[in-house]
């Protein structure tokens, strides 16, 4: 029964979180976005103390149920492992292996150091939620969109508009390559060894593994009922059950309940460890005490690392009237990149963003795309070749789970300056083609651009755009609708730190 409950809850979380990355209407995120906020690393970076404490208490009570139910990367590994079982029709695949403590500590230490030093995008390469987000946004979402477009074409044939087509385009080659590599590596590890990634590489698994050593409820082996069949060990995808010695490594146990479901003699129960379960260990002299001391030291070391990291973080406290083919435009060489409204500026988003790309997947205007810059690798940045940041949209700020983009109201957004427009006279078609334009001024939602004659005394004088930098908020409408090619005659230069206008 416990195993079935776990599977049902895991399926609900996995499907819901995946749909948050796939759904381009924003409906799923509106109702189920709270599941994104329950992810461990985003909650830590957002200094969301309530969520972090909830997850730690949950682990102290029930073990690593976060890894087997809430974490989408963990559930994806279970699915891949299950598919292998179905393909091979294997009744037994696993066996007990010793903990790779050096690797676990090593990956965790590197992860924490990178976070504290501000290289969050690099550290996020091994963060489970962010890694799954990149897989969903770069691999699953295009397939979902293609299926939607196919259904839209069929519906249109029957004069139905139940579906509408969306653009499917490559936002970042680097991000796609990283997503493919992550899926291949994690998929291979899950195919061959079940939860190898969770118990060797994943920093969240290591953290919660320390805490789960002290869990109130855990799978417990009753030595009097055990018949020595070792089926529990051979079914354990975490490879943490030593059937010969009737012991379980609780730091690696993900509370999947597979051992309980497969034990024919009822020798394994999910309960508070009893004196009977520990009787054998207590007969080994000082060994249990030494193990307990090691666990305490590990826990204190981990707590210290995260306390330092938290302290450091706490101190830092489609278109309207384009005149040319959008695909022909090239990205201008901006001196300062543009970050989304609500991100406060480059420093804040660089230090807090885990590059999960949920905001990129949620952006309905094609403005956000993953960065290819090594210092901000795969974190979102803005560019206006396919659209502009519409005043009536604040979706990216609503879905961000880690505080890299804080929630903002629509009326608040129109007063946040994320950049300012810059006019390039030599690119303007008024100069190059000798025609009248004014597209940038007509489409500016803030009225920050006005057309002025070059010579006020000459009625035939050409009119050029003049930018009021104090009113411009950097939405990119002017850059997007500019007909100049291959580079726009007016483009947005980002502000390193956002300000109110």
N, C-alpha and C positions, 0 to 999 in steps of 0.2 A: 504493500500500500504506500509506504513512504517513497519508494522508488517511482511509483506512478505519479504521485503528487509532485515530486521533484521534476519529472519529465514534463508534466503539464505546465508548471510554472516557468520552466526554462524555455519551452516553446513559445509561451506568451511573450516573455521578455525579448527573445530573439527576433520573433516576427515583428513586434512593435518597434524595436530599435532599428531593425533593418528598413522598415517602411519609412521611418523618419528620414533616412538618407535617400530613399527612392522617390517619395512623394513630392512632386514639384508644385502641388497646389497649396501646401502648408497646412492642410487639414489635419494630418496625422500628428505633426509636431504640436499643433495647438492643443490637442487632447492628450497625447501620450508623451509629450516632451519631458515630463517629469522623470521618466525613466532614464533619460540622458543625464539628468542631474544626479542620479544615484551612482554614477561611475566614479571609482576611487580616485584616480589621478586628477581628473578635472576638478573634483571636489577639493582636493588638497591645494591645487594651484589657485582655486578661487577663494581659498581660506574659508570654505563653507564648513564651519566647525560642526554644525548640526548633522550634516550628512556623514562626515568622517566619523564622528562619535557613534552615529547609528550603525555604520558598517562595522566598526570595531566591537561594539556591544553585541551585534548580531553574530559576529565570529566567536566572541567569547561564550556566547550561549549555545550556538548550534554548530560551530566549526566553519569550514570554508564554503558555506552555502552560496556566498557571493560568487565564487569561481564557477560553481555548477549551475547557477540559476540566473544571476543578474548580468554577469560578464558575457557579452556576445561572442568574444573571441574564444572563451572557454566552451561555450555551447557549440560553436562552429567546429571545434576540435572533436567534440563528442559525436557530431554528425558525420564527420569524415571517418572517424574510427568505426562508427556503426556501419557505414557503407562498406568499409573493408571487411567487416564481419559478414555482411550479407553477401559480398562477392565471393569470399573464400569459404563461406559457410563454416567459419572456424568456431568451434565451441570453446577453445581455450587459446589465448594469444599471449598473455602477459605472465610475468613472474616477478618475484621480489628482487629489487636492486637496492643497493645502498644509496643514501643521499649524496648527491654531488654538491657538497657544502661549499667547496672552494668556488665553483662556478656560480652558485646562487649568490653568495656574498659578493663575489667579484662584479657580477652584472648589477646588483643593487647598489654597490658603492659607486660604480661608474655613473649609474643613472642619477643618484643623488648629487654627486659632484657636478655633473652637467647642468642639472636643474639650478643648483645654487649659483653656479657661474653664469647663468643666463642663457645657456645653449639649450633651451627647451625643445626646439625643433629637432635637434639631434637626439636628445634623450628620448623624445617621443617615438623614435623608430622602433623601440622595443616595448613601448607602453601598449597594453592590450587593446583598450578601447580605441585609441587613435589609430593603431594598426588596422583594426577591423573597419574603422570609419573610412580609411583610404581604400580598402578593398571594396567596400560597399559603394562608395562614391565614384570610383574609377572603373570598376568592373561590373558590378551588379546594376548600377543606375543606368548606364547606356542600354543594356539589354532590356530593362524595364521600359525605358523611353521608346525603344524600337517597337516593342510589343504594343505600347500605347498608340504609337503613330500608325501601326498596321490596323488596329481596331478603329482608329479615327478615320482612316481611308474607307474602311468598310461601312462605317456609320454614315459617312458623308454620301456614299453611293445611295443610301436609303433615306437621304434628307434628314438624318438625325445628327444632332450635335451633342450627344452624350459624352463624346471624347473630343479633344482638340490636339492637334499636332504640336510638338515641341522640338526645338533644335537639339540635335545631338552632335557635339563637337569635342575635340580634344583640348581640354583646358591646360594640361601640362604633361609633356612627355616624360619628364623626370618623375612626377607623381605617379603616372601610370606604370612606369618601370619599377618603382619602389613597391607599388601595390601588387604587381605580378610576382616580384621576388618574394615579398612577404607571404603571399598565398602559397607559393611553391615550397618555401622553407617550412612554414608552420604546417602546411598540408602534409608534407613528407613526414615530418616528425609525428604528427597525429596518426597518419596512415600506418607507420611502423611501430610507434610506441605509445599511442594514446596521449597522455598528458605530459609528454616530455618538455614541451615549451613552457607549460605552466609551472613545472617544478624544477626548471633549470635556468630559464632565461627571464621569465616574467618578473619584474620587480614587485608588482602587486601580489603575485602569488607568494613571493618570499616574505613580504611584510605580513600578510595575513596568515602565512604558515607559522611564523613566530607566535602570533596571537593564538592560533588554533591549538597550540600545545596545551593551553590552559582552558580549553573549551569545557563548558559545563556538561554538555551532551555530546557523546562521541560513539562511534561503533565500538563495541566491546566484545571480545571473544571469551566465551564461557568454556574454560578448559575441560570441564566435566562433561559437557555435551558434545564437544568437538570430536569428530571421528577421524580426523587427520586426512581428509580427502584432498586438501589443498585447493579446492575449487575456488574458494574466495580469492586466493592469491593469483590464480590464473585468470580470473575475471576482473581483477583490479587494474583499471587503466592508469592509475597513478603509481602502480608498482610499489606500493607502500606496505603491503601485508606480508609479514614474515610468518608463514603458516607453521613452520617447524617449531618456532619459539613462541607461537601464539601472541605475537606483538604487532602493533600497528604504528607506523610513523605518522603521527597526527599532523606534523608540519606539512606533509605532502597529501594527506587525505583531503579530498574535495567534497566529502559528504554526498557522494552521488547515490549511495545506498545500493549499489550493484551487489556488493558482498552480501548484504542482508537478503536481497531478493533471490540470490542464487544459492544460499546456504540451505541445504535440504534437511539438516538436522536441527535447525533453529539455534545454532550455537553462537550466532552473532546478533546482538541487539543494539539498538540506538538508545543509550542510556548514560547515566553518570557512571564513570569507572568505579568499580567496587573493589573492596579489599581482596576478593577472590581473584579478580582479574590481575591484580598486582602481586598476588602471593608468590608467584614464581620469580618475579623480578626481585622481590625483597629478599629472596634466599641467596642472592649473588653478592653478598657483602656490601662493599662500598660503591658498586657500579651504578645503582640507581641514583645515589646521591651525586656522583660525578656527572651523570647525565643531566640531573636537575640543575646543577651548578652551571653547566654549559648552556642550558636553555635560558637560565636567568641572565647570564652574561650576554648571550645573543640578543635577548629581548631588550636589555638595557642599552646595548650598542645601537640597535635599530632605533629605539626611542630617542637616543641622543642625536643620531643623524637627522631624523625627521624634525626634531625640535629646532636644530640649527637651521635647517632649510625653511621651516615655517617662520622663524624669527627674521630671517633675511627677507623673505617675501613680505612679511608684515611691514617692514620698514620701507619697502619700495612703493610702500603703499601707492510689346516688344518695341515698338518705335513709333515716333511721331514725325513723319515727313522727311526722312533722309533723302538726299538727292543722288546718292551714288551707291555702288555696291559695297556693302559693309566689309565683305571678305578681303577686299583689296587694301584695306587700311593696314598700316604698320604701327606698332607700339612706339611712341616717342621715347627719346632718351631722357627720362626724368631724373633730375638731380636728387630728388627725395621721393620715395615711393608713397603711394596713397593707401591709407588704411581705413577700414569702414567706420562710419559714424558710431560712436559708443566705445571705440577702442582706445580713446584718449590720446593715442599717438604711437609712434613706432616702438618706443621703449616698453610701454605697458603691454602691447600685444606680443612683442617678441618674448617677453619674460613669462607670459601666462598662457599663450596659445600652445596646444599640444598637436596642432596640425591634423586634427581628426577630419577636417574638411566638411563638417556638417553645414557650416554657413555657406560654403561654396555650392554644396548640393541644393541648399534651400533658396539661393538667390534666383529670383525669377527673371532677372534682367540681363544675365550673362556678364555681370560686372566683376564679380569675384572670381579669382583663379589662383591656384597654388603658386607660390613664389619659387623661382629657380635659384635664387641667391643662397649661397651656402649658409650664411649667418641667419637666415630666416627660412630655411628650406621647407617648402610645402605649406608654410603658413599663408593665410589669405592676403592678397593685395588686390588693388582695384585698377582696372583699365577699361577704356570706354570704346573699344572697337566694335562691340556687339550690342551695346546699350548704354544707358546711363543710370545713375542712382536716383530713382524716382522719389519725389518727396512723400508720396503716399505709401512707401514701403519701408518697414523696419524689421523685416523677417529675420535677418542675420543676427540682430541683437536679441531677438526673442528665443532663438534656438541654441545659442552658445552655452555649453554646460559648465564652463570653467571660469567665467568672468573676464575672459580676454576681450570680449565685446559686451559691455554692460547693457542691460535693457534700457531703451530710450523710447519716449513717446513720439508720436508723429509731429506734434507741435514743437517738441524739444529738438527734433532732428533738423528742422529748417533753420535753426539758429547756430548749428555746429559747423564751423569751418574746418573741413578736412584738407583743403587745398585752395588754390586760387588760379584763375585762368590767366594764361600768358599768350599774347598775340604775336605771331611770327609774320611780319609783313611780306617777306619774300615767298611765302607759301600761299598767300591769300589770292584767290582767283580774281579779285578785283584788280590786283596788280598784274598777275600772270596772264589773265585772259581778257582784261578790260571790260568786265561785266559787273552788273550790280548783284549783290547777294543779300547780306543781312540775316542769313539763317541763324547765326549764333545769337543775335539779339532777339529774334522772334521767339526762340525756344528757351531762353533763360528764365527759369521759374522765379528767380529773385529779382529780376530786373536789374541785374548787375552789369549788363552790357548794353551800350547805346551806340547807335550809328551816328557818326559825325562827319561832315564834309571836310576834305583836306584843305580846301580854300573856301571860306564862308562867303567870299565876294564873287565867287565863280559859280553860276547856277549849274554848269556842266561838270563841276568838280566831283571826283569819285568820293564815295562815302566809305569810311573805314570804322571798324569796331573799336570802342574805347571801354576798357574794363575798369569798373569800380571795385578795387580789391577789398574794400571794407564791407561790401555787400555780397560778394561772391562767396559761396560755401563749398565750391569744388565738386558739384554734383556730376559734372561732365557732360551735360546736355549739349553745350556748345561744341565740345570736341567731337561728340558722336555725330551730330548732324552736319558738321562742316564738310562740304563737298570736295575739298582739296585732297589730292592723292599724290603719292602714297602716304604722306604725312599730313595731318590736319594743320590748318593755318592757325588754329587756336587749340591749346591743350592745357591740361590741368597739371600744375606743379604741386606736389604734396606738401603738407605741413608736418614737420617732425613731431610737433605737439599741437593737438587740436585746441581751438579757442572758440569762444562764443562771439557772434556778430550781432 
